[in-house]
Amino acid sequence: CFDNNLCTYDNCQAVNNTATCPFAPVLCDNTDPCNPQSCNTTNGGCSTNPVVCDDNNACTSDKCVNQGGNAQCQFTNIPCIQVDACQPLSCNTTNGACFATPVSCDDGNPCTTDRCQDVNGVAQCFHDVIACANATLCNPLVCNSQNGQCELPHVVCDDGNLCTDDTCAIIDGNSTQCTFTPIGCPSDDPCSVGTCNKADGKCTFSPFICDDFNPCTINEPGYPNANDTQCECTFTPIVCSGNDSCTPQVCDQINGTCIAGTPMNCNDNNICTLDSCFNSTCVHNPFDCHVPDACHVPFCDFTSVCNYTVADCNDNNACTNDTCDPTS
């Protein structure tokens, strides 16, 4: 029994009185799955064939572990010892060396000095503003964020009104304040008023308005005084006239129209007269009492009732019979 294979056992065995060659394989130790053995057909010995665990990353520790009887590759990162949070270390996967990659604190503003500081193991960025020396408070030097240069812009005092003179003033030596002074529109005529147009800064002139805010006066146009220093106004009262002079009209102080006023009072407190008004004059006519005949004399007794007395025909002669004859 010979099969020319050194990795089998060549022997003859009798099975049921029959010669057989089983060629049983040579068994090797495979208790470690990470180092399996196999028979070498050249010399018949057992050789070890380790499992290769390589992820081609120099920054990992590669090894094979027995995981439940199975070979399993385990790749453990090789740590870099961090000294400065602003200079964090990273491993080079090609050669396994640790190298630093500085933290970038660039805010893109050339007017700041950017720096990184390790604060309790944490990288923290600080952006220090570049200070420019001031010329004056109203003309300070400021950093141009486009080029990082200190330039001299003016403090902008502009209220958008062309009718004001806009200036910057320094207050108490440490602060600024904008002042907007109205631009006047002087005129040689005191009765001509100038007004500045905010849109173009030009002056337009219009007559001075005389108004005493009294609806019962007529506001006459103003006229310069003797020295041409001010405009004087005349306010003429509105005169009301009506058809009824006994009820004079007056001016309504609310809307300036003529309305009926208080009728004239012609009462002479004499009940024996009839009081009336005619053409702004009071008339007091005696009470007209109707008499039955000429022998009755009427009189007013101040009760607006007419009373009568009989005419006195006494001739003081006892030898005559004195009577009144209304027909004589």
C-alpha positions in Angstrom: 0.0 0.0 0.0 1.9 3.0 -1.2 0.2 6.1 -2.7 3.4 8.2 -3.0 1.8 10.8 -0.5 3.8 11.4 2.6 0.8 12.9 4.2 -1.1 9.6 4.4 -0.5 6.5 6.4 0.2 3.6 3.9 -0.7 0.3 5.5 -2.7 -2.7 4.7 -5.7 -3.8 6.7 -7.8 -6.9 6.5 -11.5 -6.1 6.3 -13.7 -9.2 6.0 -10.7 -11.3 5.0 -10.0 -8.8 2.3 -6.8 -6.7 2.1 -7.6 -2.9 1.9 -5.4 0.2 1.8 -7.3 3.1 3.7 -4.6 5.7 3.3 -5.6 7.6 6.4 -4.4 11.3 6.4 -1.7 12.5 8.7 -3.5 14.7 11.3 -1.9 18.0 12.4 -2.7 20.2 15.5 -5.5 22.8 14.6 -6.5 23.8 18.0 -5.4 27.5 17.3 -7.6 28.8 14.4 -5.1 31.7 14.0 -2.2 29.3 13.4 -3.7 26.3 11.5 -1.4 23.4 10.6 -1.3 21.3 7.5 0.8 18.3 6.3 3.7 19.0 4.1 3.6 16.5 1.2 7.3 16.9 0.7 8.4 15.6 4.0 5.2 14.5 5.7 5.7 16.9 8.6 3.1 19.4 10.0 3.8 23.1 9.1 2.0 26.2 10.6 0.2 28.6 8.3 -0.6 31.8 10.4 -3.7 33.8 9.4 -2.5 37.1 7.9 -4.3 40.2 9.4 -3.2 43.3 7.6 -5.4 46.3 6.8 -2.5 48.1 5.1 -2.8 50.8 7.7 0.4 51.6 9.6 -1.7 53.3 12.3 -3.4 50.1 13.5 -2.1 47.2 15.5 -3.2 44.1 13.5 -3.7 40.7 15.2 -5.7 37.5 14.9 -7.8 36.3 17.8 -9.6 33.1 18.5 -13.3 34.0 18.4 -15.3 30.9 19.4 -13.0 28.6 17.5 -12.8 30.9 14.5 -10.0 33.1 13.4 -11.0 36.8 13.5 -8.8 39.8 12.6 -8.7 42.7 15.1 -7.4 46.1 14.1 -6.7 48.5 17.0 -5.9 52.1 16.4 -2.5 53.2 17.6 -3.2 56.4 19.6 -1.1 59.6 19.4 -0.4 61.3 22.7 -2.0 64.8 22.6 0.1 67.5 24.2 -1.5 70.7 22.8 -5.2 71.0 21.8 -4.3 73.6 19.3 -1.7 71.2 17.7 -3.7 67.9 17.6 -1.7 64.9 16.5 -2.8 62.4 13.8 -1.2 59.2 12.7 0.3 58.8 9.2 -1.3 55.7 7.7 1.7 55.2 5.5 4.5 55.1 8.1 2.6 55.1 11.4 4.3 58.3 12.6 2.3 61.0 14.5 2.2 64.5 13.0 0.5 67.8 14.1 -2.3 69.6 12.2 -2.6 73.1 13.7 -6.3 74.3 14.4 -7.2 77.1 12.0 -8.7 80.1 13.7 -8.9 82.2 10.6 -12.2 84.3 10.6 -11.5 85.7 7.1 -11.2 89.2 8.6 -7.8 90.9 8.1 -8.7 93.4 10.9 -8.4 90.7 13.6 -5.4 88.8 15.0 -6.5 85.2 15.1 -5.0 82.8 17.6 -5.7 79.4 19.2 -5.4 78.7 22.9 -5.6 75.4 24.8 -8.2 75.9 27.4 -8.5 72.9 29.7 -7.6 70.6 26.9 -10.0 72.2 24.4 -8.9 74.3 21.5 -10.5 77.7 21.6 -10.2 80.5 19.0 -9.7 84.1 19.8 -10.0 87.0 17.4 -8.3 90.2 18.7 -9.4 93.3 16.9 -6.6 95.3 15.4 -6.8 98.8 17.0 -6.0 101.9 15.0 -4.8 105.1 16.5 -7.5 107.9 16.3 -6.9 111.2 14.6 -9.9 112.9 16.1 -13.2 111.5 17.3 -15.0 113.0 14.3 -12.4 111.5 11.9 -11.3 108.2 13.5 -9.0 105.7 11.9 -10.7 102.4 11.3 -9.5 99.1 9.9 -10.7 98.2 6.4 -12.0 94.6 6.5 -11.1 94.2 2.9 -7.4 94.9 3.1 -6.6 95.2 6.9 -5.3 98.7 6.5 -6.2 101.6 8.9 -8.0 104.3 7.0 -9.5 107.6 7.8 -13.3 107.7 7.1 -15.4 110.6 8.2 -18.2 110.2 10.8 -21.3 110.3 8.7 -23.8 112.9 9.9 -26.6 112.9 7.4 -30.3 113.2 8.2 -31.2 113.0 4.5 -32.6 116.6 4.6 -30.9 119.0 2.2 -32.4 121.9 4.2 -30.0 121.3 7.2 -26.3 121.8 7.6 -25.0 118.5 9.0 -21.8 118.6 11.1 -20.0 116.4 13.7 -19.1 117.8 17.1 -16.9 116.4 19.8 -18.7 116.4 23.2 -16.7 116.4 26.5 -13.6 115.2 24.6 -14.7 111.6 24.5 -17.9 111.3 22.4 -19.3 112.7 19.2 -22.7 114.2 18.4 -24.2 115.0 15.1 -25.8 118.5 14.7 -28.3 119.3 12.1 -28.7 123.1 11.7 -31.7 124.3 9.6 -30.7 126.4 6.6 -32.6 129.6 6.6 -34.3 131.3 3.6 -33.8 135.1 4.2 -35.9 137.7 2.3 -35.6 141.4 1.9 -39.4 141.6 2.1 -40.7 140.9 5.6 -44.0 140.0 4.1 -42.4 137.2 2.0 -41.8 134.0 3.8 -39.1 131.6 2.5 -39.4 127.8 2.8 -36.6 125.3 2.1 -37.4 122.2 -0.1 -36.0 119.1 1.6 -35.6 117.3 -1.7 -33.4 119.8 -3.5 -32.4 122.3 -0.7 -33.8 125.3 -2.7 -35.9 128.1 -1.2 -39.3 129.1 -2.4 -41.1 132.2 -1.2 -44.8 132.8 -0.4 -46.8 135.7 1.1 -46.8 136.1 4.8 -50.2 134.7 6.1 -52.1 137.2 8.4 -54.5 135.2 10.5 -55.8 136.1 14.0 -57.8 132.9 14.0 -61.0 135.0 14.5 -63.7 134.0 12.0 -65.4 137.3 12.6 -62.6 139.4 11.2 -61.3 139.8 7.6 -57.6 139.0 7.4 -56.1 141.7 5.2 -52.8 141.1 3.3 -49.8 142.1 5.4 -47.6 145.1 4.6 -44.1 146.0 5.7 -43.7 148.4 8.6 -41.9 151.7 8.3 -38.5 150.1 8.9 -39.1 147.1 6.7 -38.3 144.9 9.7 -41.5 143.0 10.1 -44.8 142.4 8.4 -47.9 144.1 10.0 -51.4 142.7 9.7 -54.8 144.4 9.7 -57.9 142.5 10.8 -61.2 144.2 9.8 -64.2 143.2 11.8 -67.1 141.7 9.8 -70.1 144.1 9.9 -73.5 142.4 9.9 -76.6 144.2 8.5 -80.2 143.0 8.2 -83.6 144.0 7.2 -84.9 144.1 10.8 -83.0 146.9 12.6 -84.9 146.1 15.8 -83.3 142.7 15.8 -79.6 143.4 14.9 -77.4 140.7 13.4 -74.2 139.6 15.0 -71.2 137.5 13.8 -71.1 133.9 14.8 -67.7 133.3 16.5 -67.7 129.7 15.3 -68.2 130.0 11.5 -68.0 133.7 10.9 -71.6 134.0 9.5 -74.1 136.7 10.4 -76.9 135.4 12.6 -79.9 137.1 14.4 -78.9 138.7 17.6 -80.9 139.7 20.7 -84.0 141.9 19.9 -84.0 145.4 21.3 -85.6 145.7 24.7 -88.2 148.5 24.6 -89.9 147.8 27.9 -90.4 151.0 29.8 -91.9 149.1 32.7 -95.2 151.1 32.3 -98.1 148.9 31.9 -100.2 151.7 30.6 -98.1 152.0 27.4 -97.8 149.7 24.4 -94.1 149.2 23.8 -92.7 148.5 20.3 -89.6 149.1 18.2 -89.5 150.9 14.9 -86.3 151.6 12.9 -84.1 150.9 15.9 -86.2 153.3 18.0 -88.5 152.4 20.9 -92.1 153.6 20.7 -94.3 153.8 23.8 -97.9 154.5 22.9 -100.5 155.1 25.6 -103.0 152.4 26.2 -106.1 153.1 24.0 -109.3 152.8 26.1 -112.7 152.9 24.3 -115.2 155.2 26.1 -119.0 154.7 25.8 -119.7 158.5 25.5 -118.1 161.9 26.1 -119.3 162.0 29.7 -117.0 159.1 30.7 -113.3 159.8 31.1 -111.0 156.8 30.7 -107.9 156.1 32.8 -105.4 153.3 33.2 -105.1 151.8 36.6 -101.8 150.0 36.0 -103.5 146.6 35.7 -103.9 146.9 31.9 -107.7 147.3 32.5 -109.5 150.5 31.4 -111.6 152.2 34.0 -113.8 155.3 33.6 -114.7 158.3 35.7 -117.8 160.5 35.1 -117.1 164.0 33.8 -117.3 166.6 36.6 -120.0 169.2 35.7 -120.3 170.9 39.1 -120.5 174.7 38.6 -120.5 175.3 42.3 -124.0 176.9 42.0 -126.5 175.3 44.3 -129.3 176.8 42.2 -128.5 174.7 39.1 -128.9 171.1 38.4 -125.5 170.0 37.0 -125.5 167.1 34.6 -123.3 166.0 31.6 -124.9 165.9 28.2 -122.8 163.7 25.9 -124.3 165.3 22.8 -123.5 169.0 23.7 
